Amino acid sequence: KAFEILHNKRSVLLAKKEGVTRKIRELGSLPADADKFKSLTTKEMMRRLDHINENLKKYSHVNKKALDQYVNFTDQKEQLFRRKAELDEGTQAIQDLITTLDMRKDEAIERTFKGVAKHFMEVFKELVPGGRASLVMQRKRMRPHAVGTRADAD
């Protein structure tokens, strides 16, 4: 019977030890200057803790989550800058594509115009014997392209 009591007592104490050890791990590592508190009594440490808690009450209006918020906002800022850089690269790629397509469009218009102008000259010669005609593409800065005609009759 005495053995069972001691065994139960031992089990309870081991469970308490595990709980305390877990709590110590949750607290993290001790600061480098923790040795200076070893010489203090428990009563003295409690008095100091109460004094420190009173001093902390003065700062109750301060946002205690400010550091966490700062870290989160800094991370968000970095993510946004990376996203902006990606978007800028995408924008540049789109601008390059637009420029290329504009050049191809201008070349296609020029090629088509030359073909139409050639056929216009031939048709005009058939319609007006001894006559000459040509199409002239006039380019203006504000408007993309304007087409005009010029005909001479002999």
C-alpha positions as CSV (number, residue, x, y, z in Angstrom):
1,K,0.0,0.0,0.0
2,A,2.8,2.4,0.9
3,F,4.5,1.5,-2.4
4,E,1.3,2.5,-4.4
5,I,1.1,5.8,-2.6
6,L,4.7,6.6,-3.4
7,H,4.3,5.4,-7.0
8,N,1.2,7.7,-7.4
9,K,3.0,10.6,-5.8
10,R,6.0,10.0,-8.1
11,S,3.6,10.0,-11.2
12,V,2.0,13.2,-10.1
13,L,5.4,14.9,-9.6
14,L,6.7,13.6,-12.9
15,A,3.6,15.1,-14.6
16,K,4.1,18.4,-12.9
17,K,7.8,18.3,-14.0
18,E,6.8,17.7,-17.6
19,G,4.3,20.6,-17.5
20,V,6.9,23.0,-16.0
21,T,9.5,21.9,-18.5
22,R,7.0,22.5,-21.4
23,K,6.3,26.0,-20.0
24,I,10.0,26.8,-19.7
25,R,10.4,25.7,-23.4
26,E,7.5,27.9,-24.4
27,L,9.2,30.9,-22.7
28,G,12.3,30.4,-24.9
29,S,15.9,30.8,-24.1
30,L,17.1,32.8,-21.1
31,P,18.6,36.2,-21.7
32,A,22.3,36.6,-21.3
33,D,22.0,38.7,-18.2
34,A,19.7,36.1,-16.4
35,D,22.6,35.2,-13.9
36,K,22.1,38.5,-12.0
37,F,18.7,37.3,-10.8
38,K,20.0,34.0,-9.3
39,S,21.0,35.7,-6.1
40,L,17.6,37.2,-5.6
41,T,14.9,35.6,-3.4
42,T,11.5,34.7,-4.8
43,K,10.0,37.5,-2.7
44,E,12.4,40.0,-4.0
45,M,11.8,38.9,-7.6
46,M,8.0,39.1,-7.1
47,R,8.4,42.7,-5.8
48,R,10.5,43.6,-8.8
49,L,8.0,42.0,-11.1
50,D,5.1,44.0,-9.5
51,H,7.2,47.2,-9.9
52,I,7.9,46.4,-13.6
53,N,4.2,45.6,-14.2
54,E,3.2,49.0,-12.7
55,N,5.7,50.7,-15.0
56,L,4.3,48.8,-17.9
57,K,0.8,50.1,-17.1
58,K,2.0,53.6,-18.1
59,Y,2.4,52.3,-21.6
60,S,-1.0,50.7,-21.9
61,H,-2.0,53.2,-24.6
62,V,0.9,52.0,-26.9
63,N,0.0,49.5,-29.6
64,K,1.5,46.3,-28.3
65,K,1.1,44.7,-31.7
66,A,3.0,47.4,-33.5
67,L,6.1,45.3,-34.1
68,D,4.1,42.4,-35.5
69,Q,2.2,44.9,-37.7
70,Y,5.4,46.5,-38.9
71,V,6.8,43.1,-39.8
72,N,3.6,42.1,-41.6
73,F,3.4,45.4,-43.5
74,T,7.1,45.3,-44.4
75,D,6.5,41.8,-45.9
76,Q,3.4,43.0,-47.7
77,K,5.4,46.0,-49.1
78,E,8.1,43.7,-50.4
79,Q,5.5,41.4,-52.0
80,L,3.8,44.5,-53.6
81,F,7.2,45.7,-54.9
82,R,7.9,42.3,-56.4
83,R,4.4,42.3,-58.0
84,K,4.9,45.8,-59.3
85,A,8.2,44.7,-60.9
86,E,6.4,41.8,-62.6
87,L,3.7,44.1,-63.8
88,D,6.2,46.5,-65.1
89,E,7.9,43.7,-67.0
90,G,4.5,42.7,-68.4
91,T,3.7,46.2,-69.4
92,Q,7.0,46.6,-71.2
93,A,6.4,43.3,-73.0
94,I,2.9,44.5,-74.1
95,Q,4.3,47.8,-75.3
96,D,7.0,46.0,-77.3
97,L,4.3,43.8,-78.8
98,I,2.1,46.8,-79.7
99,T,5.1,48.5,-81.4
100,T,5.9,45.4,-83.4
101,L,2.3,45.0,-84.4
102,D,2.1,48.7,-85.4
103,M,5.1,48.3,-87.6
104,R,3.7,45.1,-89.2
105,K,0.4,47.0,-89.8
106,D,2.2,49.9,-91.4
107,E,4.2,47.6,-93.6
108,A,1.0,45.7,-94.6
109,I,-0.8,49.0,-95.4
110,E,2.2,50.2,-97.4
111,R,2.4,46.9,-99.4
112,T,-1.4,47.0,-100.0
113,F,-1.2,50.6,-101.1
114,K,1.6,49.9,-103.6
115,G,-0.5,47.1,-105.1
116,V,-3.6,49.3,-105.4
117,A,-1.6,52.2,-106.8
118,K,-0.1,49.9,-109.5
119,H,-3.5,48.6,-110.5
120,F,-4.9,52.2,-110.4
121,M,-2.2,53.3,-112.9
122,E,-3.0,50.4,-115.2
123,V,-6.8,50.9,-115.1
124,F,-6.4,54.7,-115.6
125,K,-4.2,54.1,-118.8
126,E,-7.0,51.9,-120.2
127,L,-9.7,54.4,-119.3
128,V,-7.9,57.5,-120.6
129,P,-5.7,56.7,-123.6
130,G,-2.4,58.6,-123.3
131,G,-3.2,59.6,-119.7
132,R,-1.1,59.0,-116.6
133,A,-2.3,58.7,-113.0
134,S,-0.8,57.7,-109.7
135,L,-2.0,57.4,-106.2
136,V,0.0,59.3,-103.5
137,M,-0.1,58.4,-99.9
138,Q,0.0,61.5,-97.7
139,R,1.0,61.0,-94.2
140,K,0.0,63.4,-91.4
141,R,1.3,63.4,-87.9
142,M,-2.1,63.5,-86.2
143,R,-4.0,61.1,-88.6
144,P,-2.5,57.7,-89.4
145,H,-2.7,57.9,-93.2
146,A,-4.7,59.8,-95.8
147,V,-4.9,58.7,-99.4
148,G,-5.1,61.1,-102.3
149,T,-5.1,60.9,-106.1
150,R,-3.3,62.8,-108.8
151,A,-4.1,62.5,-112.5
152,D,-2.6,64.2,-115.6
153,A,-4.3,64.1,-119.0
154,D,-2.3,64.9,-122.1
